[in-house]
């Protein structure tokens, strides 16, 4: 059984609830998460369930009010994409609002890799 658009919507819903355990239920045991930001050409790469879960939690810690709005998804075989508008406020009060997407690879009905991309729009400083 493959991953469906409904599965990607449920995954998006879990992101908006900040539910790391629900998110991990969609991920393969040897999953990879490549975050949008980081020092490497791929951003920051998290490999394996423990590291990926920690990477997801790090996003929630950095942006406690993070939301991925108006998600749109498609699936084609073992690949999929979710487009969204990310909004979030950092601890220093700076606000981010950017369009982005996740590119997925699926294996055996699970997400094997989640590769995130987003526009490089600077945060709006706190007032």
KOLMAR-688168 format. One record per residue: residue in one letter; chain; x negated, y, z negated of N, C-alpha, C in turn. Coordinates in Angstrom, 3 decimals, decimal comma, always signed. Layout:
! KOLMAR-688168
{atom "A"; "A"; {X; Y; Z}; {X; Y; Z}; {X; Y; Z}}
...
//
This chain:
! KOLMAR-688168
{atom "X"; "A"; {-0,838; -1,178; +0,000}; {+0,000; +0,000; +0,000}; {-0,887; +1,248; +0,000}}
{atom "X"; "A"; {-0,640; +2,153; +0,891}; {-1,452; +3,354; +1,008}; {-0,926; +4,508; +0,181}}
{atom "X"; "A"; {-1,732; +5,540; +0,089}; {-1,341; +6,773; -0,581}; {-0,391; +7,537; +0,339}}
{atom "X"; "A"; {+0,651; +8,127; -0,240}; {+1,668; +8,839; +0,523}; {+1,658; +10,332; +0,177}}
{atom "X"; "A"; {+2,399; +11,100; +0,955}; {+2,582; +12,525; +0,653}; {+3,217; +12,685; -0,732}}
{atom "X"; "A"; {+4,149; +11,806; -1,079}; {+4,770; +11,862; -2,409}; {+3,730; +11,644; -3,507}}
{atom "X"; "A"; {+2,775; +10,753; -3,272}; {+1,697; +10,540; -4,245}; {+0,858; +11,815; -4,404}}
{atom "X"; "A"; {+0,529; +12,474; -3,289}; {-0,258; +13,705; -3,376}; {+0,526; +14,805; -4,088}}
{atom "X"; "A"; {+1,855; +14,832; -3,923}; {+2,649; +15,813; -4,658}; {+2,640; +15,495; -6,151}}
{atom "X"; "A"; {+2,733; +14,225; -6,508}; {+2,664; +13,836; -7,921}; {+1,291; +14,178; -8,502}}
{atom "X"; "A"; {+0,241; +14,015; -7,722}; {-1,117; +14,395; -8,132}; {-1,182; +15,907; -8,361}}
{atom "X"; "A"; {-0,613; +16,691; -7,443}; {-0,571; +18,153; -7,598}; {+0,211; +18,548; -8,844}}
{atom "X"; "A"; {+1,320; +17,879; -9,088}; {+2,124; +18,167; -10,282}; {+1,314; +17,911; -11,553}}
{atom "X"; "A"; {+0,524; +16,838; -11,566}; {-0,318; +16,537; -12,725}; {-1,375; +17,621; -12,921}}
{atom "X"; "A"; {-1,937; +18,147; -11,839}; {-2,885; +19,266; -11,953}; {-2,217; +20,459; -12,627}}
{atom "X"; "A"; {-1,007; +20,768; -12,211}; {-0,318; +21,934; -12,775}; {+0,115; +21,725; -14,220}}
{atom "X"; "A"; {+0,211; +20,478; -14,666}; {+0,481; +20,176; -16,082}; {-0,806; +20,095; -16,889}}
{atom "X"; "A"; {-1,959; +20,119; -16,204}; {-3,279; +19,937; -16,840}; {-3,348; +18,578; -17,521}}
{atom "X"; "A"; {-2,852; +17,564; -16,853}; {-2,741; +16,208; -17,403}; {-3,859; +15,321; -16,834}}
{atom "X"; "A"; {-5,009; +15,349; -17,487}; {-6,179; +14,609; -17,002}; {-5,910; +13,107; -16,932}}
{atom "X"; "A"; {-5,163; +12,566; -17,884}; {-4,896; +11,121; -17,869}; {-4,047; +10,745; -16,662}}
{atom "X"; "A"; {-3,031; +11,541; -16,368}; {-2,209; +11,276; -15,181}; {-3,047; +11,391; -13,915}}
{atom "X"; "A"; {-3,899; +12,410; -13,852}; {-4,769; +12,568; -12,680}; {-5,631; +11,331; -12,468}}
{atom "X"; "A"; {-6,195; +10,825; -13,551}; {-7,089; +9,669; -13,430}; {-6,347; +8,412; -12,997}}
{atom "X"; "A"; {-5,034; +8,342; -13,218}; {-4,268; +7,173; -12,779}; {-4,219; +7,087; -11,256}}
{atom "X"; "A"; {-4,485; +8,187; -10,563}; {-4,505; +8,197; -9,103}; {-5,889; +7,855; -8,535}}
{atom "X"; "A"; {-6,919; +7,885; -9,383}; {-8,305; +7,795; -8,920}; {-8,824; +6,355; -8,944}}
{atom "X"; "A"; {-9,644; +6,008; -7,957}; {-10,317; +4,703; -7,911}; {-11,361; +4,621; -9,024}}
{atom "X"; "A"; {-11,754; +3,423; -9,361}; {-12,747; +3,230; -10,427}; {-14,080; +3,900; -10,106}}
{atom "X"; "A"; {-14,478; +3,893; -8,854}; {-15,757; +4,485; -8,456}; {-15,549; +5,845; -7,753}}
{atom "X"; "A"; {-14,598; +6,606; -8,249}; {-14,192; +7,856; -7,617}; {-15,293; +8,928; -7,643}}
{atom "X"; "A"; {-15,108; +9,897; -6,744}; {-16,001; +11,043; -6,633}; {-15,146; +12,298; -6,531}}
{atom "X"; "A"; {-15,558; +13,350; -7,255}; {-14,931; +14,667; -7,176}; {-16,020; +15,664; -6,834}}
{atom "X"; "A"; {-15,856; +16,363; -5,725}; {-16,766; +17,437; -5,361}; {-16,029; +18,746; -5,535}}
{atom "X"; "A"; {-16,419; +19,504; -6,571}; {-15,773; +20,769; -6,912}; {-16,191; +21,860; -5,930}}
{atom "X"; "A"; {-15,357; +22,879; -5,813}; {-15,625; +23,995; -4,901}; {-16,882; +24,763; -5,274}}
{atom "X"; "A"; {-17,123; +24,922; -6,543}; {-18,251; +25,739; -7,006}; {-19,370; +24,853; -7,534}}
{atom "X"; "A"; {-20,574; +25,384; -7,482}; {-21,713; +24,667; -8,035}; {-22,974; +24,964; -7,268}}
{atom "X"; "A"; {-24,089; +24,476; -7,770}; {-25,391; +24,831; -7,213}; {-25,778; +24,059; -5,955}}
{atom "X"; "A"; {-25,099; +22,977; -5,668}; {-25,486; +22,118; -4,560}; {-24,687; +22,437; -3,304}}
{atom "X"; "A"; {-25,135; +21,932; -2,173}; {-24,445; +22,148; -0,912}; {-23,001; +21,630; -0,984}}
{atom "X"; "A"; {-22,750; +20,623; -1,825}; {-21,408; +20,053; -1,991}; {-20,634; +20,721; -3,131}}
{atom "X"; "A"; {-21,174; +21,759; -3,735}; {-20,580; +22,343; -4,940}; {-21,176; +21,641; -6,139}}
{atom "X"; "A"; {-20,319; +21,028; -6,942}; {-20,772; +20,160; -8,030}; {-20,138; +18,797; -7,807}}
{atom "X"; "A"; {-20,947; +17,748; -7,811}; {-20,450; +16,390; -7,569}; {-20,365; +15,637; -8,889}}
{atom "X"; "A"; {-19,192; +15,058; -9,135}; {-18,946; +14,204; -10,293}; {-18,691; +12,806; -9,757}}
{atom "X"; "A"; {-19,406; +11,799; -10,278}; {-19,315; +10,432; -9,768}; {-18,925; +9,498; -10,906}}
{atom "X"; "A"; {-17,890; +8,700; -10,668}; {-17,414; +7,739; -11,666}; {-16,298; +8,330; -12,505}}
{atom "X"; "A"; {-15,487; +7,455; -13,080}; {-14,278; +7,883; -13,793}; {-14,573; +8,863; -14,929}}
{atom "X"; "A"; {-15,573; +8,573; -15,753}; {-15,861; +9,449; -16,894}; {-16,296; +10,832; -16,430}}
{atom "X"; "A"; {-17,171; +10,882; -15,446}; {-17,661; +12,169; -14,941}; {-16,548; +12,945; -14,237}}
{atom "X"; "A"; {-15,740; +12,253; -13,445}; {-14,641; +12,926; -12,739}; {-13,641; +13,485; -13,738}}
{atom "X"; "A"; {-13,265; +12,697; -14,729}; {-12,341; +13,195; -15,751}; {-12,936; +14,429; -16,430}}
{atom "X"; "A"; {-14,218; +14,395; -16,782}; {-14,875; +15,550; -17,414}; {-14,852; +16,757; -16,479}}
{atom "X"; "A"; {-15,044; +16,542; -15,178}; {-14,985; +17,634; -14,212}; {-13,601; +18,252; -14,143}}
{atom "X"; "A"; {-12,564; +17,419; -14,173}; {-11,192; +17,934; -14,168}; {-10,933; +18,762; -15,423}}
{atom "X"; "A"; {-11,334; +18,242; -16,577}; {-11,128; +18,953; -17,847}; {-11,902; +20,273; -17,852}}
{atom "X"; "A"; {-13,085; +20,280; -17,262}; {-13,878; +21,513; -17,170}; {-13,110; +22,609; -16,416}}
{atom "X"; "A"; {-12,392; +22,231; -15,368}; {-11,569; +23,203; -14,635}; {-10,512; +23,788; -15,572}}
{atom "X"; "A"; {-9,841; +22,936; -16,333}; {-8,801; +23,401; -17,254}; {-9,384; +24,273; -18,353}}
{atom "X"; "A"; {-10,585; +23,950; -18,818}; {-11,240; +24,752; -19,856}; {-11,655; +26,122; -19,311}}
{atom "X"; "A"; {-12,115; +26,157; -18,062}; {-12,553; +27,412; -17,456}; {-11,373; +28,313; -17,131}}
{atom "X"; "A"; {-10,265; +27,721; -16,701}; {-9,050; +28,463; -16,334}; {-7,867; +27,862; -17,095}}
{atom "X"; "A"; {-7,649; +28,276; -18,339}; {-6,597; +27,653; -19,150}; {-5,179; +27,775; -18,569}}
{atom "X"; "A"; {-4,969; +28,753; -17,691}; {-3,648; +28,920; -17,084}; {-3,644; +28,514; -15,607}}
{atom "X"; "A"; {-4,610; +27,718; -15,182}; {-4,765; +27,334; -13,777}; {-3,489; +26,727; -13,211}}
{atom "X"; "A"; {-3,185; +27,126; -11,972}; {-2,070; +26,559; -11,231}; {-2,468; +26,465; -9,758}}
{atom "X"; "A"; {-1,956; +25,433; -9,100}; {-2,152; +25,233; -7,672}; {-0,768; +25,354; -7,058}}
{atom "X"; "A"; {-0,492; +26,520; -6,501}; {+0,867; +26,867; -6,061}; {+1,108; +26,505; -4,594}}
{atom "X"; "A"; {+2,383; +26,271; -4,301}; {+2,862; +26,003; -2,937}; {+2,048; +24,923; -2,227}}
{atom "X"; "A"; {+1,854; +23,764; -2,866}; {+1,051; +22,732; -2,205}; {+1,751; +22,179; -0,962}}
{atom "X"; "A"; {+0,935; +21,883; +0,038}; {+1,380; +21,250; +1,274}; {+0,421; +20,097; +1,538}}
{atom "X"; "A"; {+0,956; +18,951; +1,891}; {+0,145; +17,743; +1,997}; {+0,360; +17,040; +3,333}}
{atom "X"; "A"; {-0,673; +16,344; +3,772}; {-0,484; +15,359; +4,835}; {-1,435; +14,197; +4,613}}
{atom "X"; "A"; {-1,006; +13,048; +5,103}; {-1,772; +11,806; +4,993}; {-1,847; +11,202; +6,379}}
{atom "X"; "A"; {-3,032; +10,742; +6,747}; {-3,224; +10,037; +8,007}; {-4,179; +8,881; +7,741}}
{atom "X"; "A"; {-3,614; +7,685; +7,619}; {-4,435; +6,504; +7,343}; {-5,104; +6,606; +5,987}}
{atom "X"; "A"; {-6,438; +6,525; +5,966}; {-7,165; +6,556; +4,694}; {-7,683; +7,952; +4,354}}
{atom "X"; "A"; {-7,108; +8,978; +4,976}; {-7,515; +10,366; +4,707}; {-6,275; +11,200; +4,416}}
{atom "X"; "A"; {-6,461; +12,291; +3,696}; {-5,358; +13,202; +3,409}; {-5,880; +14,577; +3,066}}
{atom "X"; "A"; {-4,981; +15,552; +3,114}; {-5,309; +16,937; +2,787}; {-4,163; +17,533; +1,985}}
{atom "X"; "A"; {-4,522; +18,318; +0,978}; {-3,570; +19,159; +0,255}; {-4,058; +20,593; +0,372}}
{atom "X"; "A"; {-3,183; +21,480; +0,824}; {-3,474; +22,916; +0,860}; {-2,714; +23,563; -0,287}}
{atom "X"; "A"; {-3,275; +24,642; -0,861}; {-2,656; +25,272; -2,021}; {-3,198; +26,685; -2,191}}
{atom "X"; "A"; {-2,551; +27,428; -3,080}; {-3,080; +28,712; -3,542}; {-3,388; +28,551; -5,021}}
{atom "X"; "A"; {-4,663; +28,700; -5,371}; {-5,109; +28,563; -6,751}; {-5,005; +29,912; -7,458}}
{atom "X"; "A"; {-4,448; +29,900; -8,671}; {-4,453; +31,074; -9,537}; {-4,962; +30,651; -10,904}}
{atom "X"; "A"; {-5,736; +31,537; -11,525}; {-6,237; +31,238; -12,858}; {-6,944; +32,432; -13,457}}
{atom "X"; "A"; {-6,980; +32,440; -14,788}; {-7,637; +33,503; -15,534}; {-8,727; +32,894; -16,397}}
{atom "X"; "A"; {-9,942; +33,439; -16,277}; {-11,064; +32,967; -17,092}; {-10,973; +33,570; -18,496}}
{atom "X"; "A"; {-11,805; +33,067; -19,393}; {-11,823; +33,536; -20,787}; {-12,133; +35,022; -20,885}}
{atom "X"; "A"; {-12,916; +35,555; -19,934}; {-13,255; +36,979; -19,966}; {-12,139; +37,862; -19,396}}
{atom "X"; "A"; {-11,024; +37,240; -18,996}; {-9,884; +37,977; -18,487}; {-9,883; +38,162; -16,982}}
{atom "X"; "A"; {-10,970; +37,826; -16,304}; {-11,024; +37,953; -14,854}; {-10,040; +36,965; -14,219}}
{atom "X"; "A"; {-9,329; +37,442; -13,215}; {-8,278; +36,656; -12,570}; {-8,712; +36,261; -11,160}}
{atom "X"; "A"; {-8,395; +35,024; -10,792}; {-8,699; +34,489; -9,468}; {-7,393; +34,106; -8,784}}
{atom "X"; "A"; {-7,286; +34,442; -7,507}; {-6,189; +33,976; -6,664}; {-6,763; +33,741; -5,273}}
{atom "X"; "A"; {-6,830; +32,486; -4,849}; {-7,444; +32,126; -3,577}; {-6,728; +30,939; -2,937}}
{atom "X"; "A"; {-6,767; +30,901; -1,617}; {-6,280; +29,740; -0,889}; {-7,374; +28,683; -0,850}}
{atom "X"; "A"; {-6,960; +27,431; -0,810}; {-7,934; +26,358; -0,733}; {-7,285; +25,060; -0,304}}
{atom "X"; "A"; {-8,094; +24,021; -0,283}; {-7,585; +22,704; +0,085}; {-8,450; +21,623; -0,546}}
{atom "X"; "A"; {-7,882; +20,455; -0,645}; {-8,595; +19,246; -1,038}; {-8,553; +18,293; +0,146}}
{atom "X"; "A"; {-9,689; +17,693; +0,443}; {-9,786; +16,662; +1,471}; {-10,027; +15,349; +0,736}}
{atom "X"; "A"; {-9,153; +14,387; +0,979}; {-9,181; +13,114; +0,261}; {-9,598; +11,958; +1,165}}
{atom "X"; "A"; {-10,252; +10,982; +0,551}; {-10,441; +9,661; +1,146}; {-9,774; +8,667; +0,205}}
{atom "X"; "A"; {-8,981; +7,764; +0,778}; {-8,231; +6,787; -0,007}; {-8,801; +5,389; +0,212}}
{atom "X"; "A"; {-8,670; +4,567; -0,831}; {-9,059; +3,162; -0,728}; {-8,166; +2,353; -1,656}}
{atom "X"; "A"; {-7,534; +1,320; -1,109}; {-6,682; +0,416; -1,885}; {-5,621; +1,159; -2,701}}
{atom "X"; "A"; {-4,996; +2,158; -2,088}; {-3,906; +2,877; -2,737}; {-4,331; +3,884; -3,789}}
{atom "X"; "A"; {-5,623; +4,188; -3,864}; {-6,146; +5,150; -4,846}; {-6,975; +6,214; -4,132}}
{atom "X"; "A"; {-7,216; +7,320; -4,832}; {-8,084; +8,364; -4,307}; {-9,523; +7,968; -4,619}}
{atom "X"; "A"; {-10,306; +7,738; -3,569}; {-11,717; +7,399; -3,740}; {-12,555; +8,672; -3,846}}
{atom "X"; "A"; {-12,185; +9,696; -3,067}; {-12,902; +10,963; -3,177}; {-11,954; +12,135; -2,996}}
{atom "X"; "A"; {-12,235; +13,176; -3,769}; {-11,509; +14,456; -3,723}; {-12,564; +15,525; -3,522}}
{atom "X"; "A"; {-12,537; +16,141; -2,362}; {-13,512; +17,158; -2,005}; {-12,771; +18,488; -1,910}}
{atom "X"; "A"; {-13,038; +19,421; -2,818}; {-12,306; +20,687; -2,894}; {-13,036; +21,807; -2,179}}
{atom "X"; "A"; {-12,242; +22,644; -1,538}; {-12,736; +23,842; -0,866}; {-11,800; +24,991; -1,221}}
{atom "X"; "A"; {-12,369; +26,187; -1,413}; {-11,515; +27,355; -1,592}; {-12,236; +28,587; -1,080}}
{atom "X"; "A"; {-11,448; +29,600; -0,754}; {-12,006; +30,857; -0,271}; {-12,907; +31,459; -1,339}}
{atom "X"; "A"; {-13,925; +32,171; -0,912}; {-14,886; +32,786; -1,824}; {-14,488; +34,234; -2,099}}
{atom "X"; "A"; {-13,346; +34,397; -2,722}; {-12,836; +35,714; -3,079}; {-13,272; +36,035; -4,500}}
{atom "X"; "A"; {-13,866; +37,203; -4,722}; {-14,325; +37,513; -6,085}; {-13,148; +37,660; -7,051}}
{atom "X"; "A"; {-13,374; +37,299; -8,319}; {-12,334; +37,486; -9,332}; {-12,041; +38,966; -9,525}}
{atom "X"; "A"; {-10,806; +39,254; -9,898}; {-10,400; +40,614; -10,242}; {-10,720; +40,803; -11,727}}
{atom "X"; "A"; {-11,576; +41,782; -12,059}; {-11,947; +41,969; -13,467}; {-10,738; +42,279; -14,357}}
{atom "X"; "A"; {-10,853; +41,913; -15,619}; {-9,811; +42,231; -16,595}; {-9,698; +43,746; -16,714}}
{atom "X"; "A"; {-8,516; +44,218; -16,978}; {-8,301; +45,665; -17,128}; {-8,420; +46,110; -18,534}}
//
